[in-house]
């Protein structure tokens, strides 16, 4: 069954992905554009690395409502991490530190979540019930995240089919990780508690390329509201991947949609190759029932080794241990992902759970070059009664960490005989994935008794429905039918200015290209100049367009008016007074004299330079075409004279 071998990423076809049973879904996390955080009234969206205090905490697992521990919580507890929170008094209060009860959920945030639920064609819940979701990695100081479901069972159109939307939840954002070294993990708390939605799709994507396309579709759909945050970290996606015979693996927090194809390809390849490894173990007679191993302390043998990482550890009084995997010869170099072999699966577990974060943290006998001497390998193999069919893994560090590492090495090797362990994996820069934690289960969810349910009334739904934007895909179709300039179609389709653009074309009678220039190209130009156009007031823009229609402002003057609106606010009285053609003569004469007194290399440039100076004086007060014609006529008379 597992005879198929993955081709290079560029050569894989949809038929190849169908052969391995590729399936993928998304969990898109999007920060909401609100003034306050979700369950307190601290300001949202203020990022800073400055901090006024540090708080140290240790996380411990708690029982679920059914009296069970979540596997992820138990794994995190094994790491024995010291969690340090850096606190800025301007952005964090006692609620985030679990010292005071929560406020009621922010109304503005809930409105946005319900609106995006409707855009996703989800069925809204009658009541929003807040639950707690355990997080023992320390990313939330309370040890749990408050979360609630807003809508279920929806879908969005994609190509010739529909991508199912399982649910949309609203929740608090977590801390930003600063570092994770050894038993110390440091977090910045500036984004903690910010309103976040999680939109979950079904496993409907059939190729890595479709994963990216659907991710882009959902990101753009949410941006049409104008009520979500933008920038690095504002949108993050967890990507779920599986193949036939595998299991759901979650790639956590993919920061860029463009990374999804290579990440999902490598994860599918990893699962497929691990299943092929399981088949090879079966061929060797190694199953879950027949799997055997042994381990021993080898500190004495390696006390004087010349292999630098272990030699340095020995000087610090640390220990070393060896694990024998019976019958595993040459399997630790079994390829899993691009340029990655199975030994990294073991190294990752040791790094994350045993907190041996300095690499290399293991060596093994399937790749003995540039590690221990031949004599040292021979002595260790003798101590563990190794045969040529066996493989050795050596790990070093503090005594407790090495004991944890030995157990994890054995656990990870045994898991291969069963299949693919359910994991949350991190996205690495090279497009591969690395172990992050055991995939959480339903045991980590339980009701929050601090907050009452919030009823979603018909009146609230109707109010939100009235302000809902048209769908992103409908805008794309309409703008292409209108022949909107190609460089503006995508941008306008997701812009908060899209309704005003539609109004300018359909109600005000503007030419499509003119409207696109004024509402898309001009704001982009200002952004390139460093002017913060996100503060643009849409009503001010509407008044600017009306001024153009009423001939109080030229199209050339719109850029000036928008710039003034952003920097000082727009007032009709601030519009530059209109000019007639007859008024231009004095401006042209003055500009010509200024140019002639300048140092010029070529007098042929005088007309063009004169035109530039006149435009600087009269832009927005008279059409530029009229100015050009008058300047040309002026110099033509000079030549005739």
C-alpha positions in Angstrom: 0.0 0.0 0.0 2.8 2.4 0.8 4.9 1.8 -2.3 4.4 5.3 -3.6 7.4 7.6 -3.0 7.0 11.3 -2.8 8.4 13.3 -5.6 10.0 16.8 -5.2 7.5 19.4 -4.3 7.5 21.0 -7.7 6.8 17.7 -9.5 3.8 16.5 -7.3 0.5 16.4 -9.1 -3.1 16.4 -7.8 -3.2 12.7 -8.8 -0.2 12.1 -6.6 -1.9 13.7 -3.6 -5.0 11.7 -4.3 -2.9 8.5 -4.2 -1.6 9.2 -0.7 -5.1 10.5 0.5 -4.0 14.1 1.2 -6.5 16.0 3.3 -6.1 19.4 4.9 -8.2 21.9 6.8 -7.6 25.3 8.4 -8.1 27.0 11.7 -7.7 30.7 10.9 -7.1 33.0 13.8 -7.8 36.7 13.2 -7.4 39.6 15.7 -10.4 41.9 15.8 -10.1 45.7 15.5 -11.5 46.8 18.9 -10.6 49.5 21.4 -10.5 47.1 24.4 -9.5 43.6 25.1 -12.1 40.8 25.3 -12.7 40.4 29.0 -11.2 43.5 30.5 -11.0 47.2 29.5 -7.3 47.4 28.8 -6.5 48.9 25.4 -6.1 46.5 22.5 -3.4 46.7 19.9 -0.6 48.4 21.8 2.6 46.5 21.2 5.8 47.2 23.1 8.8 45.2 24.4 9.1 47.6 27.3 8.0 46.1 30.7 7.7 47.3 34.3 7.6 44.0 36.1 8.3 40.2 35.7 6.0 37.5 37.2 7.2 33.9 37.7 4.7 31.0 37.5 4.6 27.2 37.3 1.8 25.4 35.5 0.0 22.3 36.8 -2.7 20.2 35.1 -6.2 20.0 36.5 -8.9 17.4 36.0 -11.6 17.9 33.4 -15.3 17.7 34.1 -15.1 14.0 33.5 -12.2 13.5 35.9 -9.6 13.1 33.2 -6.2 14.8 32.5 -5.5 16.2 29.0 -2.5 14.6 27.4 -1.0 18.0 26.4 -1.3 19.3 29.9 0.5 16.2 31.2 3.3 16.6 28.6 3.8 20.3 29.5 3.9 19.4 33.2 6.8 17.0 32.5 8.9 19.9 31.1 8.9 21.6 34.6 9.1 25.0 33.0 9.6 28.3 34.8 7.3 30.7 33.1 8.3 34.4 33.2 5.8 37.1 32.1 7.0 40.6 31.2 4.2 43.0 32.2 3.7 46.5 30.9 1.3 48.4 33.3 -0.2 50.3 30.3 -1.5 47.2 28.6 -2.1 44.6 31.3 -4.3 44.6 34.4 -4.9 42.1 37.3 -7.5 40.2 35.2 -4.9 38.9 32.8 -2.8 37.7 35.8 -5.9 35.8 37.1 -6.2 38.0 40.2 -9.6 39.5 39.5 -12.7 38.1 37.8 -13.5 38.9 34.1 -15.6 41.7 32.8 -18.5 40.9 30.5 -17.4 40.1 26.9 -16.6 43.1 24.8 -19.8 43.9 22.8 -17.9 45.3 19.8 -15.8 42.1 19.5 -18.8 39.9 19.7 -20.6 41.9 17.0 -17.6 41.5 14.7 -17.5 37.7 15.4 -21.2 37.4 14.6 -20.8 39.4 11.4 -18.0 37.2 10.1 -20.0 34.1 11.1 -22.8 35.4 8.8 -20.3 36.1 6.0 -19.2 32.4 6.4 -22.8 31.3 6.1 -22.7 29.8 9.6 -25.8 29.2 11.7 -25.6 31.6 14.6 -26.0 30.2 18.1 -29.0 31.4 20.2 -26.7 31.9 23.2 -23.0 32.5 23.5 -21.6 30.2 26.3 -18.1 30.9 27.5 -15.9 27.9 28.2 -12.3 27.5 29.4 -9.7 25.8 27.3 -6.5 24.6 29.2 -3.2 25.9 28.0 -0.3 24.7 30.1 2.5 25.9 27.8 2.4 29.1 29.8 1.1 31.2 26.9 -1.8 32.3 29.1 -1.0 33.1 32.7 -4.3 31.7 34.0 -3.5 28.3 32.5 -6.7 28.5 30.4 -8.2 30.5 27.6 -11.7 31.8 27.6 -13.5 30.9 24.4 -17.0 30.7 23.0 -18.7 29.4 19.9 -20.6 32.0 17.8 -21.7 30.0 14.7 -21.7 26.4 13.3 -22.2 24.5 10.0 -21.5 26.9 7.2 -19.4 27.2 4.0 -17.9 29.4 1.4 -17.6 29.0 -2.4 -14.3 27.9 -3.8 -13.7 27.1 -7.5 -16.5 24.7 -8.5 -17.3 23.5 -5.0 -17.9 24.6 -1.4 -15.5 24.6 1.5 -17.3 23.6 4.7 -17.0 25.8 7.7 -17.3 23.8 10.9 -17.5 26.7 13.4 -16.4 30.1 14.4 -15.3 30.8 17.9 -14.3 34.0 19.7 -11.4 33.9 22.3 -8.6 35.7 24.0 -5.2 36.0 22.3 -2.2 34.6 24.0 1.2 36.0 25.0 4.0 36.5 22.6 6.9 34.1 23.2 10.3 35.9 23.6 12.5 32.9 24.3 12.4 29.2 25.3 15.7 28.0 26.6 16.1 25.0 29.0 13.6 25.2 31.8 12.9 28.9 31.3 10.2 30.3 28.9 9.7 34.1 28.7 6.6 35.8 27.4 5.6 39.3 26.5 2.1 40.0 27.6 1.2 43.0 25.4 -1.2 41.1 23.0 -2.6 38.9 25.8 -6.4 39.1 26.0 -6.9 40.8 22.7 -10.1 39.6 20.9 -9.5 36.9 18.4 -11.7 34.7 16.3 -11.0 31.2 15.2 -12.6 30.1 11.9 -12.4 26.3 11.4 -12.9 24.7 8.0 -13.6 21.1 7.2 -10.7 18.9 5.8 -11.7 19.8 2.3 -8.5 20.9 0.7 -7.0 18.2 -1.6 -3.6 19.7 -2.5 -1.2 22.0 -0.7 -1.9 24.7 -3.3 -5.6 24.6 -2.4 -4.7 25.1 1.3 -3.0 28.4 0.4 -5.8 29.5 -1.9 -8.5 28.9 0.7 -6.4 30.6 3.3 -6.1 33.7 1.1 -9.9 33.5 0.4 -10.8 33.5 4.1 -8.3 36.2 5.0 -9.7 38.5 2.3 -13.3 37.7 3.2 -12.6 38.8 6.8 -10.8 42.0 5.7 -13.9 43.1 3.8 -15.5 44.0 7.1 -12.8 46.7 7.8 -13.0 45.5 11.5 -10.0 43.2 11.7 -6.4 44.0 12.5 -3.7 43.9 9.9 0.1 43.5 10.1 2.5 40.8 11.3 0.8 38.3 13.7 -2.7 39.7 13.3 -3.7 36.8 11.1 -2.3 33.3 11.9 -3.4 29.9 10.8 -3.2 26.4 12.2 -3.1 23.9 9.3 -4.4 20.4 9.8 -3.0 17.6 7.6 -3.4 13.9 7.2 -2.9 11.1 4.7 -4.4 7.6 4.3 -3.5 5.6 7.4 -2.2 8.7 9.2 -3.9 11.0 11.7 -4.7 14.7 12.1 -1.5 16.7 12.6 -1.8 20.4 13.5 0.9 22.8 12.1 0.6 25.6 14.6 0.5 29.3 13.9 1.6 29.6 10.3 2.4 33.3 10.0 2.3 33.6 6.2 -0.2 32.0 3.9 2.5 31.6 1.3 4.3 29.1 3.5 1.3 26.7 3.6 2.0 24.7 0.4 5.5 23.6 1.3 4.6 23.0 5.0 1.6 20.8 4.2 3.6 18.9 1.5 6.4 18.2 4.0 3.9 17.1 6.7 2.1 14.8 4.3 5.5 13.4 3.2 6.5 12.9 6.9 3.4 11.0 7.7 3.6 8.8 4.6 7.3 8.0 5.3 6.6 7.2 8.9 3.9 4.7 7.8 6.5 3.2 5.4 8.9 3.0 8.3 6.3 1.2 10.3 6.0 -1.3 7.4 9.8 -1.8 7.4 9.7 -2.5 11.1 7.0 -5.1 10.6 9.1 -6.7 7.9 11.9 -7.0 10.5 9.4 -8.5 13.0 9.2 -5.4 15.2 5.6 -4.5 16.3 4.1 -2.8 19.3 4.0 -6.2 21.1 7.6 -7.3 20.1 9.3 -3.9 20.5 12.2 -4.1 23.0 14.8 -1.7 24.2 17.4 -1.2 26.9 19.2 1.7 28.4 22.3 2.4 30.6 24.3 5.2 32.2 27.4 5.7 30.1 28.9 8.6 32.0 32.0 6.7 33.0 32.7 5.6 29.5 32.4 9.1 28.1 34.2 10.9 30.9 37.2 11.7 28.8 35.6 11.8 25.3 36.9 14.3 22.8 33.4 14.9 21.3 33.0 18.6 22.3 29.3 18.7 23.3 29.6 15.7 25.7 33.1 16.7 26.9 31.8 20.1 27.9 28.9 18.5 29.7 31.2 16.2 31.6 33.3 19.1 32.8 30.1 20.6 34.3 29.4 17.4 36.2 26.6 16.2 33.9 25.7 12.7 32.9 25.2 10.7 29.8 22.9 7.7 29.0 22.6 5.3 26.0 19.3 3.8 24.7 19.5 0.6 22.6 16.7 0.1 20.0 16.6 -3.6 19.2 16.6 -4.4 15.5 16.6 -0.7 14.4 19.9 -0.6 12.5 20.0 2.2 10.0 16.4 3.3 10.6 17.3 6.6 12.4 18.5 7.9 9.0 15.2 7.0 7.4 14.0 10.1 5.4 10.9 11.7 6.8 10.8 15.2 5.3 13.0 17.1 2.8 16.6 16.9 4.1 15.2 15.5 7.3 15.6 12.0 8.9 13.8 10.2 11.7 16.4 11.0 14.3 15.1 14.6 14.3 11.8 13.2 15.6 13.6 11.9 18.6 15.8 15.1 19.0 12.7 17.2 18.9 11.0 15.3 21.7 14.2 15.5 23.8 14.4 19.2 23.1 10.8 20.0 24.0 10.0 17.6 26.8 13.4 17.0 28.5 14.3 20.7 27.9 17.7 19.8 26.4 17.6 22.7 24.0 21.2 23.0 23.0 21.8 21.2 19.7 23.0 18.5 19.1 21.2 17.0 22.0 21.5 13.4 20.8 23.9 11.3 18.7 23.3 7.8 17.3 25.2 4.8 15.9 23.5 5.0 12.5 25.6 8.1 11.9 28.8 7.7 13.9 31.1 10.1 11.9 32.5 13.1 13.8 31.0 12.1 17.1 32.6 9.5 19.4 35.7 7.5 18.7 35.4 3.9 17.5 36.6 2.6 20.8 33.9 4.5 22.7 31.2 3.3 20.5 32.5 -0.3 20.8 32.6 -0.1 24.7 29.0 1.3 24.8 27.7 -1.4 22.5 29.4 -4.1 24.6 27.9 -2.6 27.8 24.4 -2.9 26.2 24.9 -6.2 24.5 24.3 -4.7 21.0 24.3 -6.7 17.9 24.8 -5.4 14.3 21.0 -5.2 14.0 20.7 -2.7 16.8 20.9 1.1 17.0 22.2 3.2 19.9 21.0 6.7 20.9 23.1 8.7 23.3 21.9 11.7 25.3 23.6 13.9 27.9 22.7 16.7 30.4 21.5 17.1 34.0 20.5 13.9 35.7 16.7 14.6 35.8 16.6 15.9 32.2 18.5 12.8 30.9 16.1 10.5 32.8 13.2 12.3 31.1 15.0 12.1 27.7 15.6 8.4 27.9 11.9 7.8 28.5 10.9 10.1 25.6 13.4 8.3 23.2 11.8 5.0 24.0 8.2 6.4 23.8 8.9 8.0 20.4 10.5 4.8 19.0 7.6 2.6 20.2 5.0 5.0 18.7 6.4 4.3 15.2 5.3 0.7 15.5 1.7 1.9 16.0 1.4 4.7 13.5 1.4 8.5 13.5 1.1 10.1 17.0 -1.3 13.0 17.2 0.8 16.1 17.5 0.9 19.9 17.3 3.9 20.8 15.2 5.6 24.1 14.6 6.3 25.6 11.2 10.0 25.9 10.5 11.6 28.4 8.1 12.8 25.8 5.7 9.2 24.5 5.1 9.5 21.5 7.4 7.7 20.9 10.7 9.1 20.2 14.2 7.4 18.7 17.3 5.8 21.2 19.6 3.4 19.3 21.8 1.0 16.4 22.0 -2.3 17.3 20.2 -4.8 18.5 22.8 -8.0 16.5 23.3 -11.5 17.3 24.5 -10.5 16.8 28.1 -9.0 20.4 28.2 -12.5 22.1 27.7 -14.8 22.8 30.6 -17.5 25.5 31.3 -16.6 28.9 32.7 -18.7 29.6 35.8 -17.6 33.3 36.1 -19.7 34.5 33.2 -23.3 34.1 32.2 -24.5 33.2 28.7 -25.1 36.0 26.2 -28.3 35.9 24.3 -28.0 36.6 20.6 -31.3 38.5 19.9 -33.0 38.8 16.5 -32.7 42.6 16.8 -28.9 42.3 17.2 -28.7 40.0 14.1 -30.7 42.4 12.0 -28.6 45.3 13.0 -25.5 43.4 12.1 -27.0 42.1 8.8 -27.7 45.7 7.8 -24.0 46.7 8.0 -22.6 43.5 6.5 -20.4 44.1 3.5 -21.0 42.4 0.1 -19.0 39.2 -0.2 -15.4 39.3 -1.4 -16.1 36.9 -4.3 -19.1 39.0 -5.4 -17.0 42.1 -5.4 -14.3 40.4 -7.5 -16.9 39.4 -10.1 -18.5 42.8 -10.2 -15.3 44.7 -10.6 -14.1 42.5 -13.4 -17.4 43.0 -15.2 -16.9 46.8 -14.7 -13.4 46.6 -16.1 -11.8 48.1 -13.0 -8.1 48.6 -13.6 -6.4 45.2 -12.9 -4.0 46.6 -10.3 -7.0 47.8 -8.2 -9.4 44.9 -8.4 -8.1 42.8 -5.5 -7.3 45.8 -3.3 -10.7 47.4 -3.7 -12.4 44.1 -3.2 -11.1 43.8 0.4 -10.9 47.5 1.1 -13.2 49.3 3.6 -13.6 51.9 0.8 -15.3 49.3 -1.5 -18.9 50.5 -0.6 -17.9 54.1 -1.3 -16.3 53.0 -4.6 -19.5 51.3 -5.6 -21.5 54.5 -4.6 -19.1 56.7 -6.6 -19.6 54.6 -9.8 -23.3 53.8 -9.5 -24.8 56.8 -7.7 -22.4 59.7 -8.3 -21.6 58.7 -11.9 -17.8 58.7 -11.8 -15.9 56.9 -14.5 -14.6 53.5 -13.1 -11.0 54.3 -13.7 -11.3 57.8 -12.1 -13.0 56.3 -9.0 -10.2 53.6 -8.8 -7.5 56.3 -9.0 -9.1 58.4 -6.3 -10.0 55.6 -3.9 -7.3 53.1 -4.5 -4.2 54.6 -6.1 -4.2 57.9 -4.2 -4.4 56.3 -0.7 -1.6 53.8 -1.7 0.5 56.7 -2.8 0.1 58.4 0.5 1.0 55.2 2.4 4.2 55.0 0.4 4.9 58.6 1.6 4.5 57.4 5.2 1.1 59.0 5.7 -1.2 56.7 7.9 -4.2 56.3 5.6 -5.9 53.8 8.0 -7.2 56.9 9.8 -9.1 58.0 6.7 -12.6 59.1 7.5 -15.0 57.6 4.9 -17.4 60.4 5.3 -14.6 62.9 4.6 -13.8 61.0 1.4 -17.5 61.0 0.4 -17.5 64.8 0.8 -14.4 65.1 -1.3 -16.0 63.1 -4.1 -19.1 65.3 -3.9 -16.9 68.4 -4.1 -15.5 67.0 -7.4 -19.0 66.3 -8.8 -20.1 69.8 -7.8 -17.1 71.3 -9.6 -15.7 72.7 -6.4 -12.6 70.6 -6.7 -10.7 69.1 -9.7 -9.8 65.5 -9.9 -6.1 66.6 -9.7 -7.0 68.1 -6.3 -8.3 65.0 -4.7 -4.8 63.8 -3.7 -4.3 67.2 -2.0 -7.7 67.0 -0.3 -7.1 63.4 1.0 -3.7 64.3 2.3 -5.2 67.2 4.2 -8.1 65.1 5.4 -5.6 62.6 7.0 -3.4 65.2 8.5 -5.8 68.0 9.6 -9.3 66.8 8.9 -11.4 67.8 5.9 -13.6 71.0 5.7 -15.3 72.3 2.6 -13.9 75.8 3.5 -10.4 74.4 3.2 -10.9 73.6 -0.5 -8.6 75.6 -2.8 -10.5 78.3 -4.7 -11.3 77.5 -8.3 -9.4 79.2 -11.1 -10.4 80.0 -14.7 -8.1 79.7 -17.7 -7.7 83.5 -17.9 -6.3 83.5 -14.3 -3.3 81.3 -15.4 -1.4 84.0 -17.2 0.0 85.6 -14.1 1.0 82.2 -12.6 2.8 81.3 -15.9 4.7 84.6 -16.1 5.9 84.3 -12.5 6.9 80.7 -12.8 8.8 81.4 -16.1 10.8 84.2 -14.4 11.7 81.9 -11.5 12.9 79.2 -13.9 15.0 81.6 -16.0 16.8 82.9 -12.9 17.7 79.3 -12.0 21.0 77.7 -13.2 19.9 75.6 -16.3 22.1 73.3 -18.4 19.6 73.3 -21.2 17.2 76.2 -21.9 14.9 73.7 -23.8 13.7 72.6 -20.3 12.2 76.0 -19.5 8.6 75.1 -20.6 8.5 71.8 -18.7 9.9 73.3 -15.6 7.5 76.2 -15.8 4.6 73.8 -16.1 5.8 72.0 -13.0 6.0 75.2 -11.0 2.6 76.4 -12.1 1.0 73.0 -11.2 2.5 73.3 -7.7 0.6 76.5 -7.3 -2.7 75.7 -8.9 -3.2 71.9 -8.4 -6.7 71.1 -7.5 -8.0 74.6 -8.6 -8.1 73.9 -12.3 -7.7 70.8 -14.4 -4.1 69.9 -15.2 -4.9 69.5 -18.9 -6.0 73.2 -19.0 -2.7 74.3 -17.4 -0.7 72.3 -19.9 -2.6 73.8 -22.8 -2.1 77.4 -21.5 1.6 76.9 -20.8 2.1 75.4 -24.3 0.2 78.3 -25.9 2.2 80.9 -23.9 5.6 79.6 -25.1 4.3 79.1 -28.6 3.5 82.9 -28.7 7.0 83.6 -27.4 8.5 81.7 -30.3 6.3 83.4 -32.8 7.2 86.8 -31.4 
